[in-house]
């Protein structure tokens, strides 16, 4: 198993996403939030019955329940705590008392409610920096090789992030009657293709009313969230999940963010005209006109991973129709399907089919990677 893990991590380094278009967003006060509590205990002293964290959890749960039961977004009670109050409670605990991953998780949730995707993106990058700087000292600690406490906040994020993201108003409406969420889009799509098409058109129309700055901010925030989650998985979660015997994969939330980003991508790139699809010249059949497409694009102007994959997917559809006897289009399609999985899941799938790691390198075209300089 140890050898398998070494091989997987080596291949992760080869495939690690390197894209300057994906930038990680940070809070302006990140240094304050990451500053050590003390020189002796940089993350503070852990206690299972930390009253500050207990009070924070109770306040958070009370607020979350109130929103579900009373639609607090539409009729706020000024006497009750809001998400901004939860954020301030978290900051006070993080700076002055203890650096606990669960508190950082509550902080991410509260910043998402107050600042949207930019708040979530910056909060997740804060969690990544916390792990990178204090993995040995951060709370909850690892006690006597019991990894369950350390794993719990990541399990909380895995379960809760998809829920709060799906219920977030994509058209930035505070009115529950007019808010269009991903959950709403999924519900409409489940009713049939006609409802799905109408829902997508309605959402697209609503997004057109948002400013270009808002669109760009959401798009870049989603990019940052995806990158940070993948880095957390590769640097910490994979090993922790094995040691804690828990499924901590962020696959669901990564896939969700990737799906949402496609909705904003056309708006984000509407003035760049990176690529377009046109009918092939000299096509006589109406059926061929509708099915055979050529892609005109300048590879030097592909500005994101999402755009590049769209180009590949469109080109591969053409190959599947016009070169069906070649294995290449089918391998490309398999590769595109793999993109929906984490790299760890893909590698585990591949290693389950062979006991010879060299076969994996050969299959993926990596046998002579060190001798190439392309």
QUIVEN-V771514 format. One record per residue. N is the residue number from 0. RES is the residue in one letter. PHI is phi in radians with two decimals (NA if undefined). Layout:
[[N RES PHI] [N RES PHI]]
//
This chain:
[[0 X NA] [1 X -1.09] [2 X -1.11] [3 X -1.07] [4 X -1.10] [5 X -1.10] [6 X -1.13] [7 X -1.12] [8 X -1.15] [9 X -1.12] [10 X -1.23] [11 X -1.09] [12 X -1.09] [13 X -1.16] [14 X -1.62] [15 X -0.93] [16 X -1.10] [17 X -2.15] [18 X -2.52] [19 X -1.12] [20 X -1.28] [21 X -1.64] [22 X -2.02] [23 X -1.54] [24 X -1.55] [25 X -2.37] [26 X -1.26] [27 X -1.19] [28 X -1.79] [29 X -1.02] [30 X -1.09] [31 X -1.14] [32 X -1.25] [33 X -1.73] [34 X -1.10] [35 X -1.09] [36 X -1.13] [37 X -2.72] [38 X -1.20] [39 X -1.34] [40 X -2.28] [41 X -1.04] [42 X -1.91] [43 X 1.44] [44 X -1.68] [45 X -1.42] [46 X -2.55] [47 X -1.11] [48 X -1.96] [49 X -1.18] [50 X -1.13] [51 X -1.12] [52 X -1.23] [53 X -1.08] [54 X -1.12] [55 X -1.09] [56 X -1.07] [57 X -1.10] [58 X -1.15] [59 X -1.12] [60 X -1.11] [61 X -1.12] [62 X -1.17] [63 X -1.08] [64 X -1.16] [65 X -1.11] [66 X -1.16] [67 X -1.22] [68 X -1.42] [69 X -2.02] [70 X 0.87] [71 X -1.07] [72 X -1.07] [73 X -1.65] [74 X -2.53] [75 X -1.26] [76 X -1.72] [77 X -1.13] [78 X -1.44] [79 X -1.72] [80 X -1.16] [81 X -1.96] [82 X -1.15] [83 X -1.14] [84 X -1.16] [85 X -1.10] [86 X -1.04] [87 X -1.16] [88 X -1.07] [89 X -1.07] [90 X -1.07] [91 X -1.10] [92 X -1.15] [93 X -1.12] [94 X -1.41] [95 X -1.91] [96 X -2.15] [97 X -2.74] [98 X -1.77] [99 X -2.08] [100 X -1.05] [101 X -1.21] [102 X -1.13] [103 X -1.11] [104 X -1.20] [105 X -1.09] [106 X -1.10] [107 X -1.07] [108 X -1.10] [109 X -1.16] [110 X -1.20] [111 X -1.17] [112 X -1.18] [113 X -1.59] [114 X -2.11] [115 X 1.26] [116 X -1.06] [117 X -1.04] [118 X -1.12] [119 X -1.18] [120 X -1.06] [121 X -1.21] [122 X -1.18] [123 X -1.19] [124 X -1.18] [125 X -1.15] [126 X -1.11] [127 X -1.07] [128 X -1.11] [129 X -1.04] [130 X -1.15] [131 X -1.17] [132 X -1.58] [133 X -2.37] [134 X -1.02] [135 X -1.31] [136 X -1.76] [137 X -1.10] [138 X -1.79] [139 X -1.14] [140 X -1.42] [141 X -1.68] [142 X -1.95] [143 X 0.90] [144 X 1.06] [145 X -1.68] [146 X -1.70] [147 X -1.16] [148 X -1.12] [149 X -1.14] [150 X -1.34] [151 X -0.98] [152 X -1.10] [153 X -1.23] [154 X -1.14] [155 X -1.07] [156 X -1.10] [157 X -1.01] [158 X -1.42] [159 X -1.65] [160 X -1.02] [161 X -1.03] [162 X -1.19] [163 X -1.24] [164 X -1.20] [165 X -1.11] [166 X -1.64] [167 X -1.37] [168 X -1.30] [169 X -1.23] [170 X -1.69] [171 X 1.02] [172 X -1.70] [173 X -1.56] [174 X -1.61] [175 X -0.97] [176 X -1.27] [177 X -1.93] [178 X -1.21] [179 X -1.96] [180 X -1.87] [181 X -1.16] [182 X -1.08] [183 X -1.06] [184 X -1.12] [185 X -1.11] [186 X -1.10] [187 X -1.11] [188 X -1.15] [189 X -1.23] [190 X -1.48] [191 X 2.34] [192 X -1.12] [193 X -1.15] [194 X -1.14] [195 X -1.07] [196 X -1.11] [197 X -1.13] [198 X -1.14] [199 X -1.12] [200 X -1.14] [201 X -1.12] [202 X -1.12] [203 X -1.06] [204 X -1.11] [205 X -1.14] [206 X -1.18] [207 X -1.11] [208 X -1.44] [209 X -1.37] [210 X -1.22] [211 X -1.09] [212 X -1.12] [213 X -1.14] [214 X -1.04] [215 X -1.10] [216 X -1.12] [217 X -1.15] [218 X -1.05] [219 X -1.22] [220 X -1.17] [221 X -1.10] [222 X -1.02] [223 X -1.11] [224 X -1.05] [225 X -1.06] [226 X -1.11] [227 X -1.13] [228 X -1.09] [229 X -1.16] [230 X -1.17] [231 X -1.05] [232 X -1.06] [233 X -1.24] [234 X -1.54] [235 X -2.36] [236 X -1.20] [237 X -1.00] [238 X -1.20] [239 X -1.08] [240 X -1.07] [241 X -1.19] [242 X -1.20] [243 X -1.55] [244 X 0.97] [245 X -2.27] [246 X -1.52] [247 X -1.93] [248 X -1.06] [249 X -1.59] [250 X -0.95] [251 X -1.10] [252 X -1.28] [253 X -1.11] [254 X -1.08] [255 X -1.05] [256 X -1.13] [257 X -1.13] [258 X -1.20] [259 X -1.15] [260 X -1.12] [261 X -1.17] [262 X -1.19] [263 X -1.55] [264 X -1.09] [265 X -1.14] [266 X -1.28] [267 X -1.12] [268 X -1.86] [269 X -1.11] [270 X -1.74] [271 X -1.66] [272 X 0.87] [273 X -1.13] [274 X -2.64] [275 X -2.55] [276 X -1.88] [277 X -2.37] [278 X -1.13] [279 X -1.13] [280 X -1.26] [281 X 1.10] [282 X -1.67] [283 X -1.74] [284 X -1.40] [285 X -1.08] [286 X -1.12] [287 X -1.18] [288 X -1.07] [289 X -1.46] [290 X -1.92] [291 X -1.61] [292 X -2.18] [293 X -1.99] [294 X -1.90] [295 X -1.88] [296 X -2.73] [297 X -1.81] [298 X -1.06] [299 X -1.26] [300 X -1.90] [301 X -1.37] [302 X -1.83] [303 X -2.67] [304 X -1.08] [305 X -1.06] [306 X -1.12] [307 X -1.08] [308 X -1.17] [309 X -1.13] [310 X -1.08] [311 X -1.08] [312 X -1.11] [313 X -1.14] [314 X -1.14] [315 X -1.22] [316 X -1.05] [317 X -1.12] [318 X -1.16] [319 X -1.07] [320 X -1.43] [321 X -1.88] [322 X -2.41] [323 X -1.20] [324 X -1.50] [325 X -1.50] [326 X -1.31] [327 X -1.03] [328 X -1.05] [329 X -1.27] [330 X -1.18] [331 X -1.12] [332 X -1.08] [333 X -1.11] [334 X -1.09] [335 X -1.16] [336 X -1.14] [337 X -1.08] [338 X -1.10] [339 X -1.33] [340 X -1.86] [341 X -1.27] [342 X -1.05] [343 X -1.07] [344 X -1.14] [345 X -1.11] [346 X -1.17] [347 X -1.12] [348 X -1.11] [349 X -1.18] [350 X -1.19] [351 X -1.26] [352 X -1.68] [353 X -2.69] [354 X -1.72] [355 X -1.90] [356 X -1.03] [357 X -1.08] [358 X -1.11] [359 X -1.16] [360 X -1.08] [361 X -1.13] [362 X -1.04] [363 X -1.54] [364 X 1.29] [365 X -1.88] [366 X -1.06] [367 X -2.02] [368 X -1.04] [369 X -1.21] [370 X -1.62] [371 X -1.82] [372 X -2.41] [373 X -1.83]]
//
